[in-house]
Amino acid sequence: MIRTIRKIVTGTTQYDGAGVKLVRVIGNSNVEDFDPFLMLDAFDSADPADYVKGFPWHPHRGIETVTYLIHGDIEHRDSIGNKGSIQDGCCQWMTAGSGIMHQEMPKPADRMLGVQLWLNLPREDKMTAPQYRDIKANMIPKIADNGSTISVISGNYKETSGPVHGDYVKTLFLDVNMEPNSEWKLQTKTDDTLFVYIVEGEGWFDESHQDIQQSRRAVLFHEGDEFLAKASQKGLRFLLFSANPLKEPIAWGGPIVMNTREELDLAFREISDGTFIQSN
């Protein structure tokens, strides 16, 4: 059964961190529909003033953050000694787990284009040890398939395995770049939550011939075992995310996502009294 469109979400311009202009595509208001995906922020700017103030030191607990850059340069460092840069075609997969402090500081570039995804952690893994996975562009397989180029960031595409799979939530994350007037199909796990974020171009999904244009949109699909995309004469590029929903309660406060209000209150008390970083 081909997946049909359940919902189209148009992101809104917001300012976060120290004043970074971004588009919040999904967030707290539609978190149940996108479970286990919590938030997707997108950025696309040729003006460094939109982003160079960056995201100075801040905490996270209970989630994973996945930062994927198509173009740009972001320096990062954290409270467990990691540091480095995310550059063109690279991805950083950070497990905040029991708690981490980190900062992300974009550098001026001719274009800053990418996304950050927040992925929820299951209840039993909320307090796991923090870790980073720096995924360089040359670690990401690129597969040519019938007029499309598929970059496999996480999970498996046909016989090709990405550099990560998701230790806690098995996640399929693909960057799909379709040539004009091409068609692309993907076999999917029937019950998984699946959505795409349109980077550029236009086309349509399922068999409804409903044109979907870029315009900061995420498209969420009903359950099904096959995904279908068709590019217009302008071509189509989108990011595809798919994972099994957790179906667990969510208590969300800023950079902390837990299961209960009590766990959330504890995290903020620990931030205040300096005991937030656990010795795992």
C-alpha positions in Angstrom: 0.0 0.0 0.0 1.4 3.4 -1.1 1.6 5.9 1.8 -0.7 8.8 1.4 -0.3 12.3 2.7 -1.6 12.8 6.3 -0.5 16.3 7.0 1.5 19.2 5.4 3.3 21.5 8.0 4.7 24.8 7.0 7.5 26.1 9.2 7.6 29.5 10.8 10.6 31.9 11.1 12.0 32.0 14.7 15.1 33.2 16.5 16.9 30.8 18.8 20.3 30.6 20.6 21.9 34.0 20.7 19.8 35.2 17.8 20.0 32.7 15.0 17.3 33.1 12.4 15.8 29.7 11.5 12.6 28.0 10.4 11.0 25.8 13.0 9.3 23.1 10.9 8.0 20.8 13.5 8.0 21.3 17.3 6.0 21.0 20.5 2.6 21.7 18.9 2.7 18.6 16.7 5.0 16.3 18.6 2.5 13.5 19.0 1.9 13.3 15.2 5.6 13.0 14.5 6.6 10.7 17.3 9.5 9.8 17.9 10.7 13.0 16.1 10.4 16.0 18.4 11.6 19.0 16.4 13.1 19.9 13.1 14.8 23.3 12.6 15.9 24.3 9.1 18.3 27.0 8.0 19.0 28.5 4.6 20.8 31.8 4.4 23.4 33.6 2.4 23.7 36.3 5.1 26.0 35.5 8.0 24.3 38.0 10.2 21.4 35.5 10.3 23.4 32.9 12.1 26.9 33.8 13.3 25.7 34.6 16.9 25.3 30.9 17.1 24.2 28.7 20.0 26.5 29.3 23.0 26.8 26.8 25.9 23.5 25.2 26.7 22.3 21.9 28.2 20.4 18.9 26.8 19.0 15.7 28.4 16.7 12.9 27.2 17.2 13.4 23.5 19.5 13.0 20.5 20.3 15.9 18.2 21.1 15.3 14.5 22.7 18.2 12.7 23.1 17.7 8.9 24.8 20.4 6.7 24.3 20.5 3.0 26.5 23.6 2.9 28.2 25.6 5.7 30.5 25.3 8.6 29.6 24.9 12.3 32.2 24.6 15.0 31.1 22.7 18.1 32.4 21.6 21.5 30.9 19.9 24.5 31.4 19.2 28.2 32.9 15.7 27.7 35.8 17.0 25.6 34.6 16.7 22.1 35.2 19.4 19.5 35.3 19.8 15.8 33.5 21.2 12.7 30.5 20.1 10.8 31.0 21.1 7.1 29.5 20.5 3.7 27.8 17.1 3.5 28.6 16.2 7.1 26.4 15.1 10.0 26.8 15.2 13.8 24.7 12.7 15.8 24.8 13.7 19.5 23.2 11.5 22.2 22.6 13.9 25.1 21.3 11.1 27.3 21.8 11.9 31.0 23.0 15.3 30.3 25.5 17.3 28.3 26.5 20.9 27.8 27.5 22.0 24.3 27.8 24.9 21.9 27.4 25.2 18.2 28.9 28.3 16.5 28.3 28.7 12.7 31.0 30.3 10.7 30.4 32.8 7.8 29.8 31.0 4.5 28.4 31.8 1.1 25.4 29.7 2.1 24.3 28.0 5.3 21.9 25.2 4.4 20.9 22.3 6.6 18.7 21.1 9.4 18.8 20.0 13.0 16.5 17.2 14.1 15.7 16.3 17.7 15.0 12.6 18.2 13.4 11.4 21.4 15.0 8.7 23.5 13.0 5.8 25.0 12.2 6.0 28.7 14.7 3.3 29.5 17.5 5.2 27.7 16.8 8.7 28.8 19.8 8.6 31.2 22.3 6.8 29.0 25.8 8.0 28.8 26.3 11.0 26.4 28.2 10.5 23.2 29.0 12.1 19.9 29.3 10.6 16.4 30.9 12.9 13.9 29.9 11.7 10.4 32.1 13.1 7.7 30.8 13.5 4.1 33.1 10.7 2.8 31.5 8.3 5.3 28.0 8.8 3.8 27.2 6.4 0.8 25.7 8.0 -2.3 23.6 5.7 -4.5 22.5 6.5 -8.0 19.0 5.0 -8.6 16.9 5.6 -11.7 17.4 9.4 -11.9 17.9 10.0 -8.2 20.9 10.3 -6.0 20.3 9.0 -2.5 22.7 9.8 0.4 22.3 7.3 3.2 23.0 9.1 6.5 21.3 6.5 8.8 19.8 3.1 8.3 19.8 0.9 5.2 18.8 1.8 1.6 18.4 -1.5 -0.3 21.8 -3.2 0.1 23.6 -0.1 1.3 24.2 0.7 5.0 24.7 4.2 6.4 27.4 5.0 8.9 24.9 4.9 11.8 21.5 3.2 12.4 20.4 4.8 15.7 21.5 3.0 18.8 18.3 3.7 20.7 15.7 4.5 18.0 16.4 2.8 14.7 16.2 5.6 12.2 16.2 5.9 8.4 17.6 9.2 7.3 18.1 9.8 3.6 18.9 12.8 1.5 17.1 12.3 -1.8 18.0 14.4 -4.9 15.7 13.7 -7.8 16.3 14.8 -11.4 13.5 16.6 -13.3 10.5 14.4 -14.1 11.9 11.4 -12.3 10.1 8.9 -10.0 11.4 7.3 -6.9 10.0 4.5 -4.7 11.0 3.2 -1.3 9.8 0.1 0.6 9.0 1.1 4.1 8.1 -0.5 7.5 4.3 -0.2 7.6 4.0 1.2 11.1 6.9 3.6 11.1 6.4 7.4 11.3 7.6 8.8 8.0 8.0 12.4 6.9 10.0 14.4 4.4 11.3 18.0 4.5 11.5 19.6 1.1 14.9 21.3 0.6 14.3 22.6 -3.0 12.3 22.0 -6.1 8.8 20.7 -6.3 6.9 17.5 -7.1 4.2 15.3 -5.7 3.8 12.3 -3.4 1.5 9.3 -3.3 -0.8 9.1 -6.4 -2.9 12.2 -5.7 -0.9 14.5 -8.0 -1.1 17.2 -5.3 1.8 19.5 -6.1 4.0 20.2 -3.1 6.5 23.1 -3.4 9.4 24.0 -1.2 8.1 26.8 1.0 9.5 25.4 4.3 7.3 22.4 4.3 7.3 19.0 6.0 5.0 16.3 4.7 3.8 13.6 7.1 2.5 10.3 5.7 0.0 7.7 6.7 1.1 4.2 7.4 2.0 2.0 4.5 4.6 -0.3 3.0 5.7 1.9 0.0 6.6 5.6 -0.4 6.3 7.3 -3.8 7.8 10.6 -5.0 7.7 12.2 -8.4 9.7 15.3 -9.3 8.4 18.1 -11.5 10.4 19.6 -14.3 12.2 21.7 -11.7 13.5 18.6 -9.9 13.1 17.8 -6.2 15.3 17.4 -3.2 14.1 16.3 0.2 15.2 14.8 3.4 13.4 11.6 4.5 13.1 10.5 8.1 11.5 7.3 9.3 11.3 5.5 12.7 9.0 3.5 14.9 7.0 5.7 17.3 7.7 5.4 21.0 4.1 6.1 22.2 5.4 7.4 25.6 4.5 10.4 27.6 6.5 13.6 26.9 7.4 16.3 29.4 9.3 19.0 27.5 11.0 22.1 28.8 13.3 24.0 26.5 16.4 21.8 25.8 15.2 19.0 28.2 12.7 16.3 27.1 11.7 13.7 29.7 8.6 11.5 30.5 7.3 13.2 33.6 7.1 16.7 35.0 9.0 15.5 38.1 11.9 14.4 35.9 11.9 17.7 34.1 11.9 19.7 37.4 14.8 17.6 38.7 16.8 18.3 35.6 16.4 22.1 36.0 17.2 21.9 39.7 20.4 20.1 38.8 21.3 22.7 36.2 20.8 25.4 38.9 22.8 23.6 41.6 25.6 22.5 39.3 24.9 18.7 39.4 23.4 18.3 36.0 26.4 16.5 34.4 26.3 12.9 35.6 29.3 10.7 36.1 28.4 7.8 33.9 
